[in-house]
Amino acid sequence: MGSLSATIQNIFNEPGCAKNANKSEAERKKGCTKQLQPGSAAGGCAFDGAKIALQPFTDVAHLVHGPIACEGNSWDNRGAASSGPSIWRTGLTTDMSETDIVFGGEKRLYKAIREILEKYNPAAIFVYQTCVPAMIGDDINAVCKAASRKFGKPVIPVNSPGFVGPKSLGCKLAGEALLEHVIGTEEPDHTTPYDINLIGEYNLSGELWQIKPLFDELGIRILSCISGDGKYREVASSHRARAAMMVCSKAMINVARKMEKRYGIPFFEGSFYGIQDSSDSLREIARLLVERGAPEDLIERTEAVIAREEARAWAAIEPYKPRFAGKRALLITGGVKSWSVVAALQEAGLDMIGTSVKKSTKEDKERIKELMGEHAHMIEDMMPREIYRMLKDAKADIMLSGGKSQFVALKAAMPWLDINQERYHAYMGYLGMVKLVEEIDKALFNPMWEQLRRTAPWDDKGNIRHLKAIAPTDPHAAEIALDHALAETTRRANKICLCKAVDFGTIEDAIRSRGLTSVEAVRQHTDAVGGCCKRRIEDILAAMPVSSPPALLQAAE
């Protein structure tokens, strides 16, 4: 644990971290971890962060040293995609028992490594330390070193027990494992002046593949992606890249900065969410490569590609802008997405009412202010009850967030779109921007919302009164009252006018959904135009509770 403590302290002093840069020496020594509360590990402990950061390496076996529940809770919890091997999706664990806790689990770990190599023959094995073996003193560094020497395959220890801190710390500990044991250990078959690294990119739902064709067209080679759709040998030889792009500084700023210091690889933090950010990132990559020796025509060719792709993207989303006019969005996410997705939503024509910054750096918040203004509503930590109240009061027309808060939106009967790692659609780059707009449009204008916001027939006092009124003359009144579908059919079948053109259900729904209070208002919103309807509409208005139009229903219109 001594070396782990030193590694953690080194991460706390990371000069590339904006939050640390503004701290005093005493505050940096104290660190930035918080005491985990019961249940908070479900939102991500250090082990979970390390597993998330490294599992997208596709030709590597990921072995969790600990009780089986650690692997069960962390397996396949991110929607990364692979174009090659699938061993990375195989759940592997030492499944420590009580006996192992008493006598130690090192022999069990060594045996598991041997079995994995014999059965799967992966390019390497990543061994993740969890809480239980860390507390009993299992030395996974020594076991991995002995196994690597014995079997001739890289076996990489990842010291990230959950109790040392939150998920973000685990991501950085995973980066430290790469820096210490992987990066720089192999050489690429060949190098080019166009080689780059993408750091903190996980190829969620195949997003990397939406950008790669543009790189291929420009002749830019992704030497290594850390870690989306990555291969072990690629990251081992990533020290030969000419430039790097940091996609998520919250996760692996230490990797980018130390590679710059050790190997002279310049980097910048960028985003491929939204049209303008995608263009800016391509320009910056081209500029860095030219500064490192790439031909100068790369900049001109990059501008030509940008002009073409921007024109296509703007043309594709233009028809949606009138539909989005006046629509308000609430973004509940964190990290790089707290500002990068804001830019994309603004380009789509949506008004931003707020974005969460719980996992955001100081630079992230500054970018949000640039996009949304100095008085931007940045939400530090909003409770589900507060999110529900905001949606219920119709302050937002759609919420974009992760899966954990989707049920808050559904309870409020408001559209919701998954923007986090569990999503099924890729939103990166120019094509991704068009896809994002399409999915927002589907969510906003899905007809289910109008149906969902209606009062249930069995909660509809006006409908109940109507059923009671027809009960003396209708022998099937009891059956109708018990059968909700039949009750709705009855409402539609009951014509209120002599011309038999307007039914009771249409009038009642119009009054309820639009807050109508007069006969004239009802006539404007329905087909009730004749004089014979007036008295019957007055009776329906008198039977229904008088209320002003709910703000939520106004937003739905």
C-alpha positions in Angstrom: 0.0 0.0 0.0 3.0 2.3 0.4 3.5 2.6 -3.4 -0.2 3.1 -3.9 -0.3 5.9 -1.4 2.6 7.6 -3.1 0.9 7.2 -6.5 -2.3 8.8 -5.1 -0.4 11.6 -3.6 1.3 12.2 -6.9 -2.1 12.4 -8.7 -3.4 14.9 -6.1 -0.4 17.1 -7.0 -1.0 16.8 -10.7 -0.1 20.2 -12.2 -2.3 19.6 -15.2 -5.4 19.5 -13.1 -7.0 23.0 -13.0 -8.6 22.4 -9.6 -5.2 21.5 -8.1 -3.5 24.5 -9.7 -5.7 26.9 -7.6 -5.0 25.1 -4.3 -2.4 25.9 -1.7 0.4 23.4 -0.9 -1.4 22.2 2.2 -4.7 21.7 0.3 -2.9 19.7 -2.4 -1.3 17.4 0.3 -4.8 16.8 1.7 -6.0 15.6 -1.7 -9.4 16.0 -3.4 -11.1 12.7 -2.4 -14.2 12.6 -0.3 -15.3 10.0 2.2 -17.5 7.6 0.4 -21.0 7.4 1.8 -23.0 4.1 2.0 -24.2 3.3 -1.5 -22.0 5.8 -3.2 -19.9 3.0 -4.7 -22.8 2.3 -7.0 -22.1 5.6 -8.6 -18.5 4.8 -9.1 -15.6 3.9 -6.7 -11.9 4.0 -7.7 -12.0 0.4 -8.9 -15.1 1.1 -11.1 -13.3 4.2 -12.6 -10.2 2.1 -13.5 -12.3 -0.6 -15.0 -14.3 1.9 -17.1 -11.1 3.6 -18.3 -9.3 0.4 -19.4 -11.9 -2.1 -20.3 -12.4 -0.8 -23.9 -8.9 -2.2 -24.8 -10.3 -5.0 -26.8 -7.6 -7.6 -27.1 -6.8 -7.6 -23.4 -8.2 -9.9 -20.7 -9.5 -7.9 -17.7 -9.1 -9.9 -14.5 -10.7 -8.6 -11.3 -9.0 -9.8 -8.2 -11.6 -9.9 -5.5 -15.1 -11.2 -4.7 -17.3 -12.0 -7.6 -19.7 -9.0 -6.9 -17.0 -6.5 -7.9 -16.8 -8.0 -11.4 -20.6 -8.5 -11.5 -21.3 -4.8 -10.8 -18.7 -3.5 -13.2 -19.1 -5.8 -16.2 -20.1 -4.1 -19.4 -21.3 -1.0 -17.7 -20.3 1.3 -20.6 -21.5 1.2 -24.1 -18.1 1.0 -25.8 -17.9 -0.7 -29.2 -15.2 -2.9 -30.7 -14.2 -3.6 -34.3 -12.0 -6.6 -33.3 -11.6 -9.1 -30.5 -14.4 -9.6 -27.9 -12.4 -11.0 -25.0 -12.6 -7.6 -23.3 -16.4 -8.3 -22.7 -15.7 -11.6 -21.0 -16.2 -11.4 -17.2 -13.1 -12.7 -15.5 -12.6 -12.8 -11.7 -10.7 -14.7 -9.1 -13.9 -15.0 -7.0 -12.2 -14.8 -3.7 -13.8 -16.8 -0.9 -13.6 -16.6 2.9 -10.7 -19.1 2.8 -8.8 -16.8 0.5 -9.3 -13.9 2.8 -7.9 -15.9 5.7 -4.9 -17.4 3.9 -4.4 -14.8 1.2 -5.4 -14.8 -2.5 -2.1 -14.6 -4.3 -1.9 -18.3 -5.3 -5.5 -18.1 -6.6 -4.6 -15.0 -8.6 -1.5 -16.7 -10.2 -3.6 -19.7 -11.1 -6.3 -17.5 -12.7 -3.7 -15.7 -14.8 -2.3 -19.1 -16.0 -5.8 -20.4 -16.9 -6.6 -17.2 -18.8 -3.4 -17.4 -20.9 -4.0 -21.0 -21.7 -7.7 -20.6 -22.7 -7.8 -17.2 -24.4 -4.1 -16.3 -25.2 -4.8 -12.5 -25.0 -2.3 -9.8 -25.9 -2.0 -8.9 -22.2 -3.9 -9.3 -18.9 -4.9 -6.3 -16.8 -5.3 -7.3 -13.1 -7.5 -5.0 -11.0 -7.0 -4.7 -7.3 -10.2 -4.4 -5.3 -10.9 -3.6 -1.6 -10.7 -7.0 0.0 -7.3 -8.2 -1.3 -5.9 -4.7 -0.8 -7.0 -4.8 2.9 -5.5 -8.3 3.5 -2.2 -7.3 1.8 -2.2 -9.3 -1.4 0.8 -8.1 -3.5 -0.6 -8.1 -7.0 2.5 -6.3 -8.3 4.7 -9.2 -7.3 2.3 -11.8 -8.7 1.9 -10.0 -12.0 5.7 -9.6 -12.4 6.3 -13.3 -11.7 3.5 -14.4 -14.1 4.8 -12.1 -16.8 8.3 -13.5 -16.4 7.0 -17.1 -16.3 4.6 -17.0 -19.3 6.2 -14.3 -21.5 3.1 -12.1 -21.7 2.4 -8.7 -20.2 0.5 -8.9 -17.0 -0.3 -5.4 -15.8 -1.3 -4.6 -12.2 -3.9 -1.9 -11.8 -3.9 -0.8 -8.1 -7.3 0.8 -7.7 -9.1 -0.6 -4.6 -12.5 1.1 -4.3 -11.9 2.5 -0.8 -9.2 4.9 -1.9 -11.6 7.4 -3.5 -14.2 8.1 -6.2 -14.4 7.0 -9.9 -12.4 10.0 -11.2 -9.5 9.0 -9.1 -9.7 5.4 -10.4 -9.5 6.7 -14.0 -6.3 8.5 -13.2 -4.9 5.4 -11.3 -5.6 3.4 -14.5 -3.6 6.0 -16.4 -0.7 5.7 -14.0 -0.7 1.9 -14.6 -0.4 2.5 -18.4 2.4 5.0 -17.9 4.3 2.7 -15.6 3.8 -0.6 -17.3 2.6 -0.2 -20.9 3.3 3.1 -22.7 6.8 3.0 -24.3 7.4 -0.7 -24.0 7.0 -1.5 -27.7 7.8 0.1 -31.0 5.3 0.6 -33.9 5.9 -1.1 -37.2 6.3 2.3 -38.8 5.6 5.9 -38.1 4.3 8.8 -40.1 4.2 12.6 -39.7 0.4 12.3 -39.3 0.3 10.0 -36.2 -1.9 11.2 -33.3 -3.2 9.8 -29.9 -6.7 10.2 -28.7 -6.8 10.2 -24.9 -9.9 9.8 -22.8 -12.0 8.6 -25.8 -14.0 5.4 -25.2 -15.8 4.9 -28.6 -19.3 4.9 -26.9 -21.8 3.5 -29.3 -19.1 3.6 -32.0 -18.6 7.4 -31.9 -15.0 7.1 -32.8 -16.0 5.5 -36.1 -17.9 8.7 -37.1 -14.7 10.7 -36.9 -12.2 8.2 -38.2 -13.3 8.5 -41.9 -12.4 12.2 -41.8 -9.0 11.3 -40.4 -8.5 8.7 -43.0 -9.4 11.2 -45.8 -6.8 13.6 -44.5 -4.2 10.9 -44.1 -4.1 11.3 -40.3 -3.5 8.1 -38.5 -4.8 7.3 -35.0 -1.7 5.6 -33.6 -3.5 4.9 -30.4 -6.9 5.5 -28.8 -6.9 5.4 -25.1 -8.9 3.4 -24.8 -11.9 3.1 -27.1 -11.5 0.2 -29.6 -7.8 0.2 -28.6 -5.3 -2.6 -28.9 -2.5 -3.3 -26.4 0.3 -3.0 -28.9 -1.1 0.4 -30.1 -1.0 1.9 -26.6 2.4 0.3 -25.9 3.8 2.2 -28.9 1.8 5.4 -28.5 4.9 7.3 -27.3 5.8 7.7 -31.0 2.8 9.9 -31.8 3.4 13.5 -33.1 0.4 15.1 -31.3 -2.5 14.2 -29.0 -6.0 15.3 -28.3 -7.4 15.1 -24.8 -11.1 14.2 -25.0 -11.9 14.0 -21.3 -9.4 15.8 -19.0 -11.3 14.7 -15.9 -10.3 11.1 -16.6 -6.7 11.1 -17.9 -5.1 14.5 -17.8 -2.1 12.9 -16.1 -1.5 10.6 -19.1 -1.5 13.5 -21.6 0.7 15.7 -19.5 3.3 13.1 -18.6 3.5 11.9 -22.2 4.2 15.5 -23.2 6.9 15.7 -20.6 8.5 12.3 -21.3 8.1 12.1 -25.1 7.5 15.7 -26.2 4.0 15.0 -27.5 2.0 18.2 -27.5 -1.7 17.9 -26.6 -4.9 20.0 -26.4 -8.3 19.4 -25.0 -11.1 19.4 -27.6 -14.5 18.0 -28.4 -16.2 16.4 -31.3 -19.7 17.2 -30.0 -21.4 19.8 -32.3 -20.4 21.3 -35.6 -18.2 24.1 -34.5 -16.3 22.1 -31.9 -15.7 19.3 -34.4 -14.2 21.9 -36.9 -12.1 23.5 -34.2 -10.7 20.1 -33.1 -9.8 19.2 -36.7 -8.1 22.5 -37.2 -6.1 22.2 -33.9 -4.9 18.6 -34.8 -3.8 19.8 -38.2 -1.9 22.8 -36.7 -0.1 20.7 -34.2 0.9 18.1 -36.8 2.3 20.7 -39.1 4.3 22.2 -36.3 5.7 18.8 -35.6 6.8 18.3 -39.3 3.8 17.3 -41.3 3.4 18.9 -44.8 1.8 22.4 -44.7 -0.9 21.4 -47.2 -2.6 19.5 -44.4 -4.1 22.7 -43.1 -5.5 23.6 -46.5 -6.9 20.1 -47.0 -8.4 20.2 -43.5 -10.2 23.4 -44.2 -11.7 21.9 -47.4 -13.0 18.9 -45.5 -14.4 21.2 -42.8 -16.2 23.4 -45.3 -17.8 20.4 -47.0 -18.9 18.6 -43.8 -20.2 21.8 -42.2 -22.4 22.6 -45.2 -23.8 19.1 -45.2 -24.5 19.2 -41.4 -26.1 22.6 -41.4 -28.3 21.7 -44.3 -29.4 18.5 -42.5 -30.4 20.2 -39.3 -32.0 23.4 -40.8 -35.5 21.9 -41.1 -35.6 21.1 -37.4 -34.8 24.6 -36.2 -38.3 26.0 -36.6 -39.7 23.0 -34.7 -37.2 23.7 -31.8 -37.9 27.4 -31.6 -38.7 28.3 -28.0 -38.0 24.8 -26.7 -35.9 24.6 -23.5 -33.4 21.9 -22.6 -32.0 20.9 -19.2 -28.6 19.0 -19.3 -27.8 16.8 -16.3 -24.4 15.3 -17.0 -20.8 16.2 -16.1 -17.2 16.5 -17.1 -16.5 17.4 -20.7 -20.1 16.9 -21.7 -21.2 19.7 -19.4 -20.0 22.2 -22.0 -19.4 20.2 -25.2 -23.0 19.0 -25.5 -24.2 22.6 -24.6 -22.6 23.8 -27.8 -24.3 21.1 -29.8 -27.8 21.8 -28.3 -27.4 25.6 -29.0 -26.5 24.8 -32.6 -29.7 22.8 -32.9 -31.7 25.9 -31.9 -32.6 24.9 -28.3 -32.6 27.3 -25.4 -30.4 26.1 -22.5 -31.9 26.6 -19.0 -29.1 24.9 -17.1 -26.3 22.4 -17.1 -24.9 20.3 -14.3 -21.2 20.9 -13.3 -20.8 18.3 -10.5 -17.9 16.6 -12.3 -16.6 19.6 -14.2 -13.3 21.4 -13.9 -12.7 25.1 -13.7 -11.9 25.2 -17.4 -15.2 23.4 -18.1 -17.1 26.1 -16.2 -15.3 28.8 -18.0 -16.4 27.3 -21.4 -20.0 27.1 -20.1 -19.9 30.8 -19.3 -18.6 31.5 -22.8 -21.4 29.6 -24.3 -24.3 30.5 -22.0 -23.2 33.9 -20.7 -21.9 35.0 -17.3 -25.2 34.3 -15.6 -25.4 30.7 -16.9 -27.3 28.4 -14.6 -24.7 25.9 -13.5 -26.1 23.1 -11.3 -23.6 21.8 -8.7 -25.7 19.0 -7.3 -29.5 18.9 -8.0 -31.6 16.4 -6.1 -34.1 14.3 -8.0 -36.9 16.1 -6.2 -35.6 19.4 -7.5 -35.2 18.1 -11.1 -38.8 16.8 -10.9 -40.1 20.1 -9.7 -38.3 22.0 -12.5 -39.7 19.7 -15.1 -43.2 19.6 -13.6 -43.3 23.4 -13.6 -42.5 23.3 -17.3 -39.3 25.2 -17.0 -37.8 22.7 -19.5 -39.3 20.9 -22.5 -36.7 18.1 -22.6 -34.0 16.7 -20.3 -30.8 15.1 -21.5 -29.0 13.0 -18.8 -27.8 9.6 -17.9 -30.0 6.6 -17.2 -30.1 7.1 -13.4 -32.3 10.2 -13.8 -34.5 9.1 -16.6 -37.3 8.0 -14.3 -37.5 11.5 -12.8 -38.4 12.8 -16.3 -40.8 10.0 -17.0 -42.6 10.6 -13.7 -42.9 14.3 -14.7 -44.3 13.1 -18.1 -41.5 15.0 -19.9 -39.3 14.0 -22.9 -35.9 12.5 -22.0 -32.9 11.6 -24.0 -29.9 9.5 -22.9 -26.6 11.4 -23.3 -24.3 9.4 -21.1 -22.3 6.2 -21.6 -25.2 3.8 -21.7 -26.7 5.4 -24.8 -27.4 3.5 -28.0 -26.8 6.3 -30.5 -23.5 8.0 -31.4 -23.5 11.8 -31.3 -19.9 12.6 -32.2 -18.8 14.6 -35.2 -20.9 16.1 -38.0 -22.9 12.9 -38.6 -23.4 12.6 -34.8 -24.8 16.1 -34.6 -27.4 15.3 -37.2 -28.3 12.1 -35.3 -28.6 14.1 -32.0 -31.0 16.5 -33.6 -33.1 13.7 -35.0 -33.3 12.0 -31.7 -34.3 15.2 -29.8 -37.0 15.8 -32.4 -38.4 12.3 -31.9 -38.4 12.7 -28.1 -40.0 16.2 -28.1 -42.8 15.4 -30.6 -43.6 11.8 -29.7 -47.4 11.6 -29.5 -47.2 9.5 -26.4 -46.6 12.6 -24.3 -50.0 14.0 -25.0 -51.6 10.7 -24.2 -49.5 10.3 -21.0 -50.5 13.7 -19.7 -54.2 13.0 -19.9 -56.2 12.2 -16.8 -56.8 8.5 -16.5 -60.5 7.7 -17.1 -60.9 6.3 -13.5 -59.5 9.6 -12.1 -61.7 11.8 -14.3 -64.4 13.2 -12.2 -66.3 14.6 -15.2 -66.3 11.2 -16.8 -67.5 9.5 -13.6 -70.4 12.1 -13.4 -71.2 11.3 -17.0 -71.3 7.6 -16.3 -73.6 8.1 -13.3 -75.9 10.3 -15.4 -76.4 7.6 -18.0 -76.7 4.8 -15.4 -80.5 4.9 -14.9 -81.2 4.5 -18.7 -78.2 2.3 -19.5 -78.4 -1.3 -18.2 -74.7 -1.7 -18.9 -73.6 1.3 -16.8 -71.9 -0.8 -14.2 -70.0 -2.7 -16.9 -68.9 0.6 -18.5 -67.8 2.0 -15.1 -65.5 -1.0 -14.5 -64.1 -1.3 -18.1 -61.9 1.7 -18.7 -61.5 1.0 -22.5 -65.3 0.7 -22.8 -65.7 4.0 -20.8 -63.5 5.8 -23.3 -65.5 4.3 -26.2 -68.7 5.5 -24.6 -67.4 9.0 -24.2 -66.6 9.1 -27.9 -69.9 7.5 -28.9 -72.1 10.0 -26.9 -72.9 12.9 -29.3 -73.8 16.2 -27.6 -75.4 18.0 -30.5 -78.5 17.4 -32.7 -76.4 17.1 -35.8 -74.4 14.2 -34.3 -71.1 15.8 -35.3 -69.4 16.4 -32.0 -68.9 13.9 -29.2 -68.7 14.3 -25.4 -65.0 13.0 -25.2 -63.7 15.6 -27.8 -65.3 18.5 -25.9 -64.1 17.3 -22.5 -60.5 16.6 -23.7 -60.3 20.1 -25.3 -61.5 21.8 -22.1 -59.1 19.8 -19.9 -56.0 20.0 -22.1 -56.3 23.7 -22.9 -57.9 25.0 -19.8 -61.0 26.4 -21.7 -63.6 28.2 -19.7 -66.1 29.5 -22.3 -68.4 28.2 -25.0 -66.6 30.4 -27.6 -63.2 29.1 -26.6 -64.5 25.5 -27.0 -65.9 26.2 -30.4 -62.5 27.6 -31.5 -60.7 24.4 -30.6 -63.3 21.8 -31.7 -65.9 21.2 -34.5 -68.7 22.5 -32.3 -70.1 25.4 -34.3 -73.8 25.1 -34.3 -76.2 26.7 -31.9 -77.5 23.4 -30.6 -74.1 22.7 -28.9 -74.2 25.8 -26.7 -76.4 24.5 -23.8 -74.7 21.2 -23.7 -71.2 22.7 -23.7 -72.3 25.0 -20.8 -73.4 21.9 -18.9 -70.1 20.2 -19.5 -68.2 23.3 -18.4 -70.3 23.5 -15.3 -69.7 19.8 -14.4 -65.9 20.1 -14.8 -63.6 21.8 -12.3 -62.6 25.3 -13.3 -58.8 25.8 -13.4 -56.3 27.8 -15.4 -54.2 26.1 -18.1 -51.5 24.1 -16.4 -48.0 25.4 -17.3 -47.0 21.8 -18.1 -49.8 21.5 -20.7 -48.9 24.8 -22.2 -45.4 23.6 -22.7 -46.7 20.4 -24.3 -48.6 22.4 -26.9 
